[in-house]
Amino acid sequence: MSTLTPINSSESPTPVADKHQSPNGATATGKTIFTVEDIQKLLPHRYPFALVDRIIEYVPGERAVGIKNVTFNEPHFQGHFPGRPIMPGVLIVEAMAQVGGVVLTQLPEVEGGLFMFAGIDKVRFRRQVVPGDQLVMSAELLCVKRRRFGKMQARAEVDGQLAAEGELMFSLVD
């Protein structure tokens, strides 16, 4: 039986602590690390399924924090729900996964590979996400197995309040 290998070893870079960090780890400045154009070079998703507007924090091989500005003109709000638009939970999970994808696609041993969902565990939704909200999502790499499978802990917040969290599993298909 194989075991999971922790990624966060003593050789991994250490994130710089900031006294203004949210529980999600996003810095108060919100400085852009990757623009939407940079993200499109890393991930295959395109409108209307590209759900990350920018990456504001990135620690190679460990974690990323991304932003999604939720707008009323997104197609899913036409039917979910008329008169009371709420971002579907599955799209919140997908947005968190796309932030995780930024971390995974930059791992040296799998550069250029395509990752897909292999599973989700312990996902919980804690508050509604509506047009006008800014979703701040973090994804932290927990482990990699045989350089083909990854597991991440993800969180999404709005105004410092937890909106969703869970464990996301990925499989390298390319």
N, C-alpha and C positions, 0 to 999 in steps of 0.2 A: 504494500500500500504506500502510495507516495504522500508526501507531506507538503504543506504550503510553505513557501519561503517568504519570510518577511522582507519587504523592500526597504523599510526605514532602518537601515543598519548604521553603525557608527561612521561608515564611509559616505553616507548620504549627506547632501548639503543640509544645513540647519537653517530654517526660516528665521528671518530677523524679527525679533519681538517688537511690537509697536504698542505703546500704552493706549492708543485709540482704536484698537481692534475690536470688532464686534465678536460675538460668540462664534460666528461663521469664519472668522479669521480675515475678513476684508478690512483693508486699511481705511481710515477716515478720508484720505485724499482721493481714493477711487481712481488712481492713476492707471491709464490704459497700458497694458503690457502687450496684448494682441488686439488688433482692430478686427472688425468684421471681415475685412479682406484677408487678413492673416489667418483667421479661423477657417475661411473657405479654402485656403491652401492646405489645411490640415485635415478637415473633415469633408465627407462627400455630400452632406446635407445642403439643400438649397430651398429657397422660398417655395412653398409656405412652411417647410419643415426645418429650416435653419432657426434654431431657438436660442442662440446665444449671440448677443450684440457685441460684447467685448469681454476680454479677460483682464481683470484688474490685479490679480496676484498669481504668480506662478513659481513653484519650486520644482525644478526638473526631477522627474522620477518619483515625486511625492504627492503634490497636490496642486490644485488650481481653484481660483475663485472667479466666477463669471457673472455677468449682468444680462438680464432679459428685461427690456422695457415693454410692458404689456400694453398694447394699444387696442382701441375699440374696433379698428378696421381689420383685425385678424379674422380669417374666414370661419374659424370654429365658433365665434361669438354669434353668428347668424342663427345657429340652432341650439346653442348651449348657454344660456337659455334665453329665448326672446323676452325682452323686458327686464331680465335679470342676468346679464352676462357673467359667467363664471368660467375661468380657465379650467379645462378638463384636467383631472388629476394625472391621467396618463401622459399628457403633454408636459406637466411639471416634472414627472419622472424622466421623460425623454430629454428635457432641457438639462436636468442634472447629469444625465448620462453623456450628453454632448460636452459638458464641461469636463467630465471624466475622460472623454475621448481625446481631449487636448493633451492630457497627461500621458495616456496610453500611446498615442501616435508618436510621441517624442522619445519613447524608450529606445535606446540604441539598438537593442537586439531585435526589435520588431518594427523598425522604421519603415514606413511605406505600407504596412499591413492594414487590413480592414478588420475592425472589431465589430462584433454584433452582440446583442444581449444574449446571455446564456441563462439568466434568471434574475429574479428580484426577491429579496427577503426583507421582512420586518419593515415594510413601507407603511407609513402612517401619514395621514393628512391632518394638519392641525388648524388651518385657517383657510378661508377662501382667498383666491387670487382673482382680482377683477381688473378691468381696464383702468389705466392710470397708475397701477402698482409697478414698482421696480422690484423684480425678483433677483435676489442675490443668492447665488448657488455655489456651494463648495463641494469638491470631490477629492477625497484623500485615498490614495492607493494603499490598501491593506496588505495585499500579497499577490504574488504571481506564481503560477504552477506550470512547470515545464515550458515556460516562455510562450504558452498558448492560451492560458486562462488567467483572468485577473479578477480581483474582488476589490470593491471600493465602498467607502462609507460616504454617503452624500446627504447634504442638507440644503434646503431652500428657505429663505427668509424674506419677509416684507417688513420694512420699517423696524428691523431688529426682532420681529416676532417670527417664530418658527412656523412655516407653512407646510413643509413636508420633509421627511427624512427616511432613509432606508439604506439597505445594502444592495449594491448592484454588481452582478457578475457578468463578465464579458468573455467571449471566445474569439481568438484570432482565426479568420477564415481565409486570409490571403497570405 
